[in-house]
Amino acid sequence: MTLSIAAWDEATGQLGAAISSSSISVSSRCLHWRPGIGIALSQNITDPRLGPRMLALLDDGVDVDTAIGAVINNTPHIKYRQLGLVDSHGNSGLFTGDAVLGCFASAEGKHCIAAGNLLANESVPTAMIKAFEQSSGSFGSRLLGALTAGVDAGGEAGSLHSAGLLIGGTPCWPLAELRIDWDDDPINKMIAGWEVYEPQIDDYVTRAYNPEDAPAYGVPGDP
């Protein structure tokens, strides 16, 4: 019940993912990130434990294919799962079990992967990869643009209700972790939220490291 994309941004070194689904609160279960290590997708009848397991294996020094393979070989009910993994150098891998729901597909590009289930057609992930690779602008905008391209290519067979965006960089906390958890137009609402938040990201990082150098907060009562 999901379409998603994960990627490494060579220009900034950031890792990110964007996702949308007919299910509520999809990103809380399906998007996983570990600073300096990688970003993971775990979706379709979701087991949220699998993303952190793949990332822990990467952190132990194995490569992407080995991490995915270890999870596949040591996880009950793996035939129901759809997995994706991108490491901090842009290496990537995918897995789709043979009991994944409905029309499912995945695609891999340069430093990026896309996957979906219960899709309107099998071309959706490929359209997402193409849109991401051919786009310019900020990393977050490119990820969200890929989601939009997936919808334009057919999207999910049913209506979308939730969306999420997760971006990690140098700090140990996410640079962006935006969610729309129940709405009739979640991707466009997410894009609107990103357009508000994106210009403020660096300010929030500065406030964490050195508040004296940070700009004013711009809220009532701020001197």
C-alpha positions as CSV (number, residue, x, y, z in Angstrom):
1,M,0.0,0.0,0.0
2,T,3.0,2.2,-0.5
3,L,5.3,4.0,-3.0
4,S,8.7,5.2,-1.8
5,I,12.1,6.4,-2.8
6,A,15.4,6.5,-1.0
7,A,18.7,8.1,-2.1
8,W,22.1,9.4,-1.3
9,D,22.9,12.9,-2.5
10,E,26.4,13.0,-3.8
11,A,26.7,16.8,-3.6
12,T,25.8,17.1,0.1
13,G,26.5,13.6,1.4
14,Q,22.9,13.6,2.8
15,L,20.7,10.5,2.9
16,G,17.0,10.8,2.4
17,A,13.7,9.0,1.7
18,A,10.2,10.0,0.8
19,I,7.1,7.8,1.0
20,S,3.3,7.9,0.6
21,S,0.6,5.3,1.3
22,S,-3.1,4.7,1.8
23,S,-2.2,3.6,5.4
24,I,-2.0,6.1,8.2
25,S,1.4,7.2,9.6
26,V,3.4,5.3,7.0
27,S,6.8,7.0,7.6
28,S,6.8,6.0,11.3
29,R,7.0,2.4,10.3
30,C,8.8,2.4,7.0
31,L,11.6,5.0,6.9
32,H,14.8,4.3,8.9
33,W,18.1,6.2,9.0
34,R,21.4,5.9,10.9
35,P,23.8,8.9,10.8
36,G,26.8,8.3,8.5
37,I,25.6,4.7,7.7
38,G,22.6,4.6,5.5
39,I,18.9,4.9,4.9
40,A,16.4,2.0,4.7
41,L,12.9,1.2,3.5
42,S,10.9,-1.6,5.1
43,Q,7.3,-1.8,3.8
44,N,4.4,-4.0,2.8
45,I,2.7,-5.6,5.8
46,T,5.5,-3.8,7.5
47,D,7.9,-5.1,10.0
48,P,9.6,-1.9,11.3
49,R,12.4,-3.9,12.9
50,L,13.9,-4.8,9.5
51,G,15.1,-1.3,8.6
52,P,17.2,-0.9,11.8
53,R,18.5,-4.4,11.4
54,M,19.9,-3.7,7.9
55,L,21.4,-0.4,9.1
56,A,23.0,-2.2,12.1
57,L,24.6,-4.7,9.7
58,L,26.0,-1.8,7.6
59,D,27.4,-0.3,10.8
60,D,29.1,-3.6,11.5
61,G,31.0,-3.2,8.2
62,V,29.1,-5.4,5.7
63,D,28.1,-4.2,2.3
64,V,24.5,-3.5,1.2
65,D,23.9,-6.8,-0.5
66,T,25.2,-8.7,2.5
67,A,23.1,-6.7,4.9
68,I,19.9,-7.3,2.8
69,G,20.8,-11.0,2.4
70,A,21.3,-11.5,6.1
71,V,17.9,-10.0,6.9
72,I,16.3,-12.1,4.2
73,N,17.9,-15.3,5.4
74,N,17.2,-14.8,9.1
75,T,13.7,-13.3,9.2
76,P,10.4,-15.2,9.4
77,H,7.6,-14.2,7.0
78,I,10.1,-12.4,4.8
79,K,8.0,-13.3,1.7
80,Y,5.6,-10.6,2.8
81,R,8.2,-7.8,3.0
82,Q,9.6,-5.2,0.6
83,L,13.0,-3.8,1.5
84,G,15.4,-1.2,0.2
85,L,18.8,0.1,1.4
86,V,21.2,2.8,0.4
87,D,24.5,3.3,2.2
88,S,26.5,6.5,2.8
89,H,28.4,6.1,-0.5
90,G,25.3,5.6,-2.6
91,N,25.5,1.8,-2.9
92,S,22.0,0.4,-3.0
93,G,19.9,-2.8,-3.0
94,L,16.3,-4.0,-3.1
95,F,14.3,-7.1,-2.1
96,T,10.6,-7.9,-2.8
97,G,9.1,-11.1,-1.4
98,D,6.8,-13.2,-3.5
99,A,3.8,-12.6,-1.2
100,V,3.9,-8.8,-1.4
101,L,0.4,-7.4,-2.0
102,G,-1.1,-6.5,-5.4
103,C,0.8,-5.1,-8.3
104,F,4.4,-4.5,-7.0
105,A,7.6,-3.3,-8.6
106,S,10.9,-1.7,-7.8
107,A,13.6,0.2,-9.7
108,E,17.2,1.2,-9.1
109,G,19.1,4.2,-10.4
110,K,22.4,6.0,-9.6
111,H,22.5,6.3,-5.8
112,C,18.7,5.8,-5.6
113,I,16.0,3.2,-5.3
114,A,12.2,3.2,-5.5
115,A,9.7,0.6,-4.6
116,G,5.9,0.1,-4.3
117,N,3.1,-2.3,-3.7
118,L,-0.6,-2.3,-4.5
119,L,0.4,0.0,-7.4
120,A,-1.8,1.0,-10.3
121,N,0.9,-0.4,-12.6
122,E,4.5,-1.6,-12.6
123,S,6.0,1.5,-14.2
124,V,5.6,3.7,-11.1
125,P,9.0,3.1,-9.4
126,T,10.8,3.5,-12.8
127,A,9.0,6.9,-13.2
128,M,10.1,7.9,-9.8
129,I,13.8,7.1,-10.5
130,K,13.7,8.9,-13.8
131,A,12.2,12.0,-12.2
132,F,14.8,12.0,-9.4
133,E,17.8,11.5,-11.7
134,Q,16.6,14.2,-14.1
135,S,15.7,16.8,-11.5
136,S,17.7,19.7,-10.0
137,G,17.3,21.8,-6.8
138,S,17.5,20.8,-3.2
139,F,17.6,17.1,-2.1
140,G,14.3,17.2,-0.4
141,S,12.6,18.9,-3.3
142,R,13.9,16.2,-5.6
143,L,12.7,13.4,-3.4
144,L,9.2,14.9,-3.1
145,G,9.2,15.5,-6.9
146,A,9.9,11.8,-7.4
147,L,6.8,11.0,-5.3
148,T,4.7,13.3,-7.4
149,A,6.1,11.6,-10.5
150,G,5.1,8.3,-9.1
151,V,1.5,9.5,-8.6
152,D,1.5,11.0,-12.1
153,A,2.5,7.5,-13.4
154,G,-0.4,5.9,-11.7
155,G,0.5,5.8,-8.1
156,E,-1.2,3.4,-5.7
157,A,-4.3,1.6,-6.8
158,G,-6.2,3.3,-4.0
159,S,-6.2,6.7,-2.5
160,L,-3.2,8.1,-0.7
161,H,-3.6,9.4,2.9
162,S,-0.2,9.7,4.5
163,A,3.3,10.8,3.5
164,G,6.7,11.3,5.0
165,L,10.1,12.8,4.3
166,L,13.3,11.9,6.2
167,I,16.7,13.5,5.5
168,G,19.8,13.0,7.5
169,G,23.1,14.8,7.2
170,T,26.2,15.4,9.4
171,P,24.3,16.0,12.7
172,C,23.2,13.0,14.7
173,W,19.5,14.1,14.4
174,P,17.5,14.2,11.2
175,L,17.8,17.5,9.3
176,A,14.2,16.9,8.2
177,E,11.5,14.6,9.4
178,L,8.2,15.7,8.1
179,R,4.9,13.8,8.2
180,I,1.4,14.0,7.0
181,D,-0.4,11.3,8.8
182,W,-4.0,11.5,7.6
183,D,-5.1,13.7,4.7
184,D,-6.8,13.5,1.3
185,D,-3.8,15.2,-0.4
186,P,-0.8,14.2,1.7
187,I,2.0,14.7,-0.9
188,N,1.0,18.3,-1.8
189,K,0.6,19.0,1.9
190,M,4.1,17.6,2.5
191,I,5.5,19.8,-0.3
192,A,3.9,22.8,1.2
193,G,5.4,22.0,4.6
194,W,8.8,21.4,3.0
195,E,8.7,24.8,1.3
196,V,8.2,26.4,4.7
197,Y,10.8,24.3,6.5
198,E,13.6,24.1,3.9
199,P,14.8,27.8,4.3
200,Q,15.1,27.3,8.1
201,I,17.0,24.0,8.2
202,D,20.5,25.6,8.6
203,D,19.2,28.0,11.3
204,Y,18.0,25.1,13.4
205,V,21.4,23.4,13.1
206,T,23.1,26.6,14.1
207,R,20.8,27.0,17.1
208,A,21.9,23.5,18.2
209,Y,25.6,24.1,18.0
210,N,25.9,27.8,18.8
211,P,22.8,29.7,19.7
212,E,24.8,33.0,19.9
213,D,25.3,32.8,16.2
214,A,21.7,31.9,15.3
215,P,19.3,34.3,13.8
216,A,16.2,35.5,15.6
217,Y,13.4,33.0,16.1
218,G,10.8,35.2,14.5
219,V,8.1,34.3,17.0
220,P,6.0,36.6,19.3
221,G,8.0,37.6,22.3
222,D,11.4,37.1,20.6
223,P,13.5,40.2,21.2
